[in-house]
């Protein structure tokens, strides 16, 4: 699979995310025309949950997978919209799918799935029937 300029932005920001956040490690990933797969290891146990108090306003924990994905998607959106001069336009679908990988066997199966996903796309097995790139 050959990345276009938007795909290269996604790749750059994904790598940058892993380099900026010392608590995560990026494993396998695949950038597809309409989605991304990535295995991210979070190298810390648990996160202190913030609760609103009189002294402390509510704030989102910055070490969660939600915060990591939100920061990544925000950075990609900003760069893509600058490139195509569409400031404020949506780039991503809402939300994301996460999965805790319970063991080494499942991790290896997921790695294989991610590595083979671009091949399936090229053969048409993953591509939606009426798929057209908006890029």
N, C-alpha and C positions, 0 to 999 in steps of 0.2 A: 504494500500500500504506500503510495507516494503522498506525502503531506503537502497541502497547499499552504499559503501564507497564514491562514487561520489555524491550521493544524500545527504549524511550527510555533505559533504563539501559545497554543495549548501545551505543547511539549516543553517549551521554555518555561512557562509559568508552573507547570507541574514539577519540573526539576528544581526551579527556584524555591518553590514551597518547601521541598524536602531540605534544601540547603539553609533556608532561613529558620526553620523550626527544628531546634535541636532535639526535640522529643519525638520526632518521627523519622522513619526510614522508608524510602520508596523502594518497593520490590518490583515485580513485573507490572507493565502497563501497556495498553494498546489504545491508540487514538484512531477512532473510526470516523467515517463521514458524518454520523449523526449521534454519536455517543462516545464515552471514554470508559475504559476499564482500568482500574488501578488497585494494586494491593499495597496498603499502607500499614506499616507496623507503628503502633504507638508505644513508645518506650518508657512509659510510666504507668503506675497503677493508680487508677481512680483519679478523680478531680474533685476538689472541694466545691461543693455546690453553693452558690451564692443565694442567699435569701434576703429579701428586702427587710431592712430594719430602720429604725429612726436615724441611726448614724450612717447607714450604708445604703445607697441607692442600688437597685437591682442592676446587675451587669452579667453578661453571658460569660461562662467559663471559656477561656481562650485555648484550652488544650484538648477540647473535645473534637470528635470527627466532624460534627456539625460546623464548628468554628473553622476548622481546617478547610472543609469543602467550600464554605461560604467565602472565605478569603481568596481561595483559588479561583472560584467562579467569578468573583468580583473583579479580580485583576485581569482575567482573560476577557471579560466583557468590556472593561475599559479600553484595553489595547485593541480589540477587534473593532469596537465602535470608533476609535480614533482613526484606524486604518481605512474604514469604509465611510467615514464622516457621517455616522448615524448616532450621535450622542444620545444616550438614554434608551436606546433600543434594546429589546430583550435578545439575548443570545442563547440562553439555556432554558430547558424545561424547568418547571418548578420542582424543587426537592431533589432527592437522589436516593439510590438504593444502597443500603449498607448490609454487610453480613459479617458476623464474627466467625472466623475460621477456627474450628475446634481442635484440629489436629494436623499433623504433618501430612498424612494421606490426603486429606481434603485440600490442604495448601498446594500440594503438588498437582492435584487434579485441576484446581483453579488456575494455577500457573499455565498448565497445558492448554486449558480452554482459552485463556487470554492470548497466548501465543498463536493459537490456531484461528482465532476469531477473524483476523484480516483475510485469511485464505478462504474462509466460508463466505465472507462478503464478496470477494472477487468471483467466486463460483455462483453467486446469487442466492445462497442458502440463507443468508442473514438479511439481505437487502429487501426492504418492503417492496411489494409489487409495483406501486406507482411512485417510487421514491425519486425525487428530484432534489438536487442540491440547491440550497438557496444562496450558495457562495459561488 
